[in-house]
Amino acid sequence: MSATGLEVFDRTIHLTNEWLLEIMTDLGTNERVHAWHALHAVTSALRDRMPVAEVAHLSAQLPLLVRGLFYEGWRPGAPAHYRTRDEFLNRVRELLEGRAPVDAERACRAVFMTLQHHVTPGELDDVRAVLPAELKVFLEPALV
């Protein structure tokens, strides 16, 4: 018998826990909630920098629970007022503030590394293609 009684829920819980464990390891924390907040902050900042169609394409490759987190609070078409690396990091800091004592740059590296492990290379190329030049650096394998 499964934990929830529904295979789809058990599968997404399992996959989400795998993602969180990777992020926790990269953050150097044992606090799952810190990884969850880092995942939310980074993916929300990323989502807000992408066109609606690309948001949908990326979200299709996320575990169901992570997909819900990814869309939480989203206002399609609302302009993101950050284009530079520093502005992106500041947005991640804002989203982490009061939720997790995690360095924004370290959170970005951890989350983007996890995305690289679980999202197809073609989709990551598509994400890179729509980001401003200074933000593409977060998806470069050598930096994560």
C-alpha positions, -999 to +999 in steps of 0.1 A: +000+000+000+013+035-008+018+062+017-010+084+003-031+058-015-025+075-048+005+067-069+007+101-085+010+117-051+035+092-038+056+097-069+057+135-067+065+134-030+094+110-038+107+131-066+103+164-047+122+149-018+150+139-042+152+175-054+152+188-019+179+165-008+201+176-036+195+213-028+201+206+010+234+190+002+245+219-020+234+244+006+251+225+034+220+223+055+199+196+071+168+218+070+144+206+043+124+238+047+154+259+038+158+239+006+121+243-001+123+281+003+154+283-018+137+263-046+107+286-044+127+318-044+150+308-073+124+292-095+100+322-089+126+347-099+135+326-130+098+322-139+092+359-138+120+365-163+107+341-189+079+344-215+047+326-206+052+298-232+086+290-219+073+289-183+048+263-194+075+242-212+098+242-182+070+235-157+061+204-177+094+188-166+090+196-129+076+172-103+039+179-096+046+195-062+075+216-075+053+227-104+027+240-079+054+258-061+067+272-094+033+287-103+025+299-068+019+337-068+026+340-105+010+369-124+015+361-161+026+391-181+037+411-151+070+426-160+100+416-140+121+446-132+154+428-130+177+421-159+212+419-143+228+392-122+228+415-092+191+424-096+182+387-100+201+379-068+184+408-050+150+393-061+160+359-047+171+376-014+137+393-012+119+361-016+141+343+009+139+371+035+123+359+067+119+324+053+153+309+052+188+320+062+203+310+029+227+330+007+210+340-025+239+331-048+244+297-031+206+291-034+208+299-071+237+275-076+220+247-057+187+251-075+202+255-110+224+225-104+193+205-095+175+217-126+204+206-147+202+171-131+164+167-138+155+189-168+164+179-203+194+197-219+171+209-247+148+226-223+177+242-204+189+255-238+155+270-244+155+287-210+190+301-216+178+314-249+151+336-233+172+350-205+192+383-205+229+377-210+238+383-174+213+357-161+225+329-185+255+325-163+234+307-137+227+279-162+263+274-172+275+240-160+310+252-151+295+276-125+272+252-107 
